[in-house]
Amino acid sequence: MQEIKSDKFEWIDFAQPDADAVLNLQKKYDLHPTVIEEFSTPTLRPKATEYETCMYLAIHIPLFNSDLKTTYPGEIDIVITKDALITAHDQDIWQLTDFFNELKNDEAKRLHYMKHSPAALLHHILEMLLESCFPKLDHISRKLDYIEEEIFAGHEKDMVFEISVVKRDILNFRRTLKPQKSVLESLVQKDFNFVPADLKPYFQELIGTNIRIWNSLESAKETIESLEETNNSLLSNKLNLTMKVLTIFSAVLLPLTVYSNILAMSAKIPFADNPYAFWIHLCIMFIIGTITVIIFKVKKWL
């Protein structure tokens, strides 16, 4: 547990909170038992609930797993009381940790961000977490550009896996981000005692930021689907060309095979006594093959 104190209130941050620390908080700030339960169990859906002595929020921030190359939701439990802002998270959320350390080590920033109320600091935290999504979107955009270049460079087979990875990343990003809008809207639309009315326009701006991120994700989703369709078309076209070549090759060899099988019969072979019989039959087979190719050309099958 770490904490930062100002003249107005304190910010307490938990990384993987244990039972003793949570119980101490309950005694110190008279937290509702439901809030204590939320701290100890994962919350699958974002929520904002107000109690007599505090307000509880559960939000999820998109985090990136570099090993699996995909986005996953990182849960942050937030409690607002009259004199404190409490944040708890099981995963290492570097954006929140860096922001906390900045305030802890920089007195000027601490005075700037903690000079009003816990709800005002909450706004800054949510703004920082949402803004941290844009570098991830830029990474996805660069990945889309790379995939597009590789597709038209003739590396369609290599891009099948890359497209699948990016599609999964975008899907998980969307699944994490979309429910957060309902929490932000509730902070604006509902009259919470722990969220002053003068802060509602600022939370309204966060909804706009959320919409901008969502629109970027929609654009990325449409782009990767179009690239996948293009990649599949190019792969299919290459496969069709390969099958066409193999089919023509087989068709050209078919009359030659029939001719050679006829010669293999036990009946008397034409030109058998001629010392140039092999070359004569080879020329005949060449003529047959040439005629077959000419027929294919006339029929426009080539």
Secondary structure, 3 states (H helix, E strand, C coil): CEEEECCCCEEEEEECCCHHHHHHHHHHHCCCHHHHHHHHCCCCCCEEEECCCCEEEEEEEEEEECCCCEEEEEEEEEEECCCEEEEEECCCCHHHHHHHHHHHHCHHHHHHHCCCCHHHHHHHHHHHHHHCHHHHHHHHHHHHHHHHHHHHCCCHHHHHHHHHHHHHHHHHHHHHHCCHHHHHHHHHHCCCCCCCHHHHHHHHHHHHHHHHHHHHHHHHHHHHHHHHHHHHHHHHHHHHHHHHHHHHHHHHHHHHHHHHHHHCCCCCCCCCCCCCHHHHHHHHHHHHHHHHHHHHHHCCCC
